Amino acid sequence: MLLRPFALALALTCTAVSLPLSAQKAARRLVRAGEVFHEIMGTPDRAIPHALLQRAQCIAIIPGVKRVGLGFGGDFGRGVVTCRNRRSWSAPLFLTLGGGSFGLQMGAQQTDLVLLILNEEGENYLLKDKFQLGGDMAATAGPVGREADASTDVLLHAKMLAYSRSKGLFGGITLKGGVIKQDSDSNQQYYGSKTPREILHGGARTPAAAHALLNEIYRAVGH
């Protein structure tokens, strides 16, 4: 019952409006990102600390990152990111994550990733066509749970905190080697000629399929 808003958002978007198949897949990504965030924040003892969410400039959610190839293959996932504006959170920008293996012990399973970008300097990386985790910007393992100290030295220097969930386990993870790119096709389908800067700075209308996701973020962050 708790996930009904996500199913409703997807139904309204994909059936009430005639969308091409690629746009429907993007809509499912928005809905799935909301489900992942809802599920993670539904376990307070192991969730992302509220104090960190309040400090976050942007929140990226990449559901179902998949490992491809054998041995030294790579990882790939599609997700979205929303950034804080004066009084609201932006329409989600579509992005992808790929590149060489960067430490996720997934085997054949799928892993959900949540990235907290903690300041405007980190947000500026999202406005680039692509950037490398660990090279251009480090993704440090984030603390979890109610007792996590949100004022540690890690937070004083980190631009991004990373979390992963696989097989029901959730916790901080250090990501290296992955490349985050803008998903230009999905962004164009939903926002037309809007630039990534316009989207993340509040200049684009929020898609209907993203309402449930943003509601979850508002609920978790408090504003």
C-alpha positions as CSV (number, residue, x, y, z in Angstrom):
1,M,0.0,0.0,0.0
2,L,2.8,2.4,0.7
3,L,4.1,2.2,-2.8
4,R,0.7,3.0,-4.4
5,P,1.8,6.6,-5.2
6,F,4.6,5.3,-7.4
7,A,2.4,2.9,-9.3
8,L,-0.2,5.7,-9.7
9,A,2.4,8.1,-11.0
10,L,3.6,5.6,-13.6
11,A,0.1,4.7,-14.7
12,L,-0.9,8.4,-15.2
13,T,2.3,9.1,-17.1
14,C,2.4,6.1,-19.4
15,T,-1.3,5.5,-20.1
16,A,-3.1,8.9,-19.8
17,V,-0.4,10.4,-22.0
18,S,0.8,8.7,-25.2
19,L,4.5,8.4,-24.7
20,P,7.0,6.6,-27.0
21,L,8.5,3.5,-25.5
22,S,11.9,5.2,-24.7
23,A,10.0,7.9,-22.8
24,Q,8.0,5.3,-20.9
25,K,11.3,3.6,-19.8
26,A,12.5,7.0,-18.6
27,A,9.3,7.4,-16.6
28,R,9.8,4.0,-15.0
29,R,13.2,5.1,-14.0
30,L,11.8,8.1,-12.2
31,V,9.2,5.9,-10.4
32,R,11.8,3.3,-9.5
33,A,14.1,5.9,-8.1
34,G,11.3,7.0,-5.8
35,E,10.6,3.5,-4.7
36,V,14.3,2.9,-3.9
37,F,14.6,6.1,-1.8
38,H,11.3,5.3,0.0
39,E,12.5,1.7,0.9
40,I,15.9,2.9,2.1
41,M,14.5,5.7,4.3
42,G,11.9,3.3,5.6
43,T,14.5,1.7,7.9
44,P,15.6,4.5,10.2
45,D,18.3,2.5,12.0
46,R,20.1,1.9,8.7
47,A,18.9,4.9,6.6
48,I,20.8,7.9,5.4
49,P,21.1,10.3,8.4
50,H,18.6,13.2,8.3
51,A,21.4,15.7,9.1
52,L,23.2,14.7,5.9
53,L,20.1,14.9,3.8
54,Q,19.6,18.4,5.1
55,R,23.1,19.4,4.0
56,A,22.9,17.8,0.6
57,Q,22.9,20.1,-2.4
58,C,21.8,17.3,-4.8
59,I,20.6,13.7,-4.4
60,A,21.3,11.2,-7.2
61,I,19.6,7.8,-7.2
62,I,20.7,5.0,-9.6
63,P,18.5,1.9,-9.3
64,G,19.6,-1.5,-10.4
65,V,23.2,-1.0,-11.4
66,K,24.2,-4.1,-13.3
67,R,27.6,-5.8,-13.8
68,V,28.3,-6.8,-17.3
69,G,31.0,-9.1,-18.6
70,L,33.1,-11.6,-16.6
71,G,36.2,-11.0,-14.5
72,F,37.1,-7.4,-15.2
73,G,34.0,-6.4,-17.1
74,G,32.2,-3.2,-16.1
75,D,29.1,-1.7,-14.5
76,F,26.2,0.2,-15.9
77,G,23.2,1.9,-14.5
78,R,20.6,4.6,-15.4
79,G,19.4,7.1,-12.8
80,V,18.3,10.6,-12.0
81,V,19.6,13.5,-9.9
82,T,17.7,16.4,-8.4
83,C,19.2,19.5,-6.8
84,R,18.1,22.0,-4.2
85,N,16.9,25.4,-5.2
86,R,15.8,28.3,-3.1
87,R,12.6,26.7,-1.8
88,S,12.3,23.5,-3.7
89,W,14.0,20.6,-5.5
90,S,14.6,20.7,-9.2
91,A,13.1,18.5,-11.9
92,P,15.2,15.4,-12.1
93,L,18.1,15.3,-14.6
94,F,18.6,11.9,-16.2
95,L,22.1,10.4,-16.1
96,T,24.0,7.2,-16.6
97,L,26.8,5.5,-14.7
98,G,29.3,3.3,-16.4
99,G,32.9,2.4,-16.9
100,G,35.3,-0.1,-15.4
101,S,34.5,-2.0,-12.3
102,F,34.7,0.3,-9.3
103,G,34.4,-1.9,-6.2
104,L,30.8,-3.1,-6.1
105,Q,30.8,-6.7,-5.1
106,M,27.7,-7.6,-7.0
107,G,28.4,-10.7,-9.0
108,A,25.3,-11.2,-11.1
109,Q,23.0,-9.2,-8.8
110,Q,21.8,-5.6,-9.1
111,T,22.7,-2.8,-6.7
112,D,20.9,0.4,-6.0
113,L,23.1,3.5,-5.5
114,V,22.4,6.8,-3.8
115,L,24.8,9.7,-4.0
116,L,24.7,12.8,-1.9
117,I,26.4,15.8,-3.5
118,L,27.2,18.1,-0.6
119,N,27.9,21.5,-2.1
120,E,27.7,23.7,-5.2
121,E,31.2,22.7,-6.3
122,G,30.0,19.1,-6.5
123,E,26.9,20.2,-8.3
124,N,29.0,21.9,-11.0
125,Y,30.4,18.5,-12.0
126,L,26.9,17.4,-12.8
127,L,26.7,20.2,-15.4
128,K,29.5,18.7,-17.3
129,D,28.9,16.2,-20.1
130,K,30.6,13.6,-18.0
131,F,33.0,13.2,-15.0
132,Q,34.9,10.3,-13.4
133,L,34.3,9.1,-9.9
134,G,37.5,9.1,-7.9
135,G,39.3,11.0,-10.6
136,D,37.4,14.3,-11.0
137,M,35.5,13.8,-7.8
138,A,35.8,11.2,-5.1
139,A,32.7,9.4,-3.8
140,T,33.3,8.7,-0.1
141,A,31.4,6.0,1.9
142,G,28.7,7.7,3.8
143,P,27.6,6.9,7.4
144,V,24.2,5.4,8.1
145,G,21.7,5.2,10.9
146,R,20.5,7.5,13.7
147,E,23.7,7.5,15.6
148,A,25.9,8.5,12.6
149,D,28.0,11.6,13.4
150,A,27.2,14.2,10.7
151,S,30.1,16.4,11.8
152,T,33.1,14.2,11.2
153,D,36.2,15.2,9.3
154,V,34.9,13.2,6.3
155,L,32.1,15.7,5.8
156,L,34.4,18.7,6.0
157,H,36.3,17.6,2.9
158,A,33.9,15.3,1.0
159,K,32.0,16.6,-2.1
160,M,30.0,13.4,-2.5
161,L,28.9,10.6,-0.2
162,A,27.9,7.2,-1.7
163,Y,25.6,4.5,-0.5
164,S,24.7,1.1,-2.0
165,R,22.1,-1.5,-1.4
166,S,22.2,-5.1,-2.6
167,K,20.5,-8.3,-1.3
168,G,18.8,-6.2,1.4
169,L,22.1,-4.8,2.8
170,F,22.5,-1.0,2.8
171,G,25.6,1.0,3.7
172,G,28.3,3.4,2.6
173,I,30.6,2.5,-0.2
174,T,33.6,4.2,-1.8
175,L,33.2,4.4,-5.6
176,K,36.2,4.7,-8.0
177,G,36.5,4.5,-11.7
178,G,32.9,4.9,-12.7
179,V,31.9,7.6,-15.2
180,I,28.7,9.6,-14.7
181,K,27.3,11.1,-17.9
182,Q,24.2,13.1,-18.8
183,D,21.5,11.0,-20.5
184,S,21.0,13.4,-23.3
185,D,18.2,11.4,-25.1
186,S,16.0,11.1,-22.0
187,N,16.6,14.7,-21.0
188,Q,15.6,15.9,-24.5
189,Q,12.5,13.8,-24.5
190,Y,11.3,15.3,-21.2
191,Y,12.7,18.8,-21.3
192,G,13.2,19.6,-24.9
193,S,15.9,22.2,-25.4
194,K,16.4,22.9,-21.7
195,T,20.1,22.7,-20.7
196,P,21.2,20.7,-17.7
197,R,21.8,24.0,-15.8
198,E,18.3,25.1,-16.5
199,I,16.9,21.8,-15.4
200,L,18.8,21.6,-12.1
201,H,18.3,25.3,-11.3
202,G,14.5,25.1,-11.4
203,G,13.9,26.2,-15.0
204,A,12.1,23.0,-16.1
205,R,8.7,21.7,-15.3
206,T,8.7,18.5,-13.1
207,P,7.4,15.5,-15.0
208,A,4.3,13.8,-13.5
209,A,6.2,10.6,-13.1
210,A,8.7,12.4,-10.8
211,H,6.2,13.8,-8.3
212,A,6.3,10.7,-6.0
213,L,10.1,10.8,-6.0
214,L,10.2,14.5,-5.0
215,N,7.6,13.9,-2.4
216,E,9.7,11.3,-0.8
217,I,12.7,13.6,-0.8
218,Y,10.7,16.5,0.7
219,R,9.4,14.1,3.4
220,A,12.9,12.8,4.2
221,V,14.7,16.2,4.1
222,G,12.0,18.2,5.8
223,H,12.1,21.1,3.2
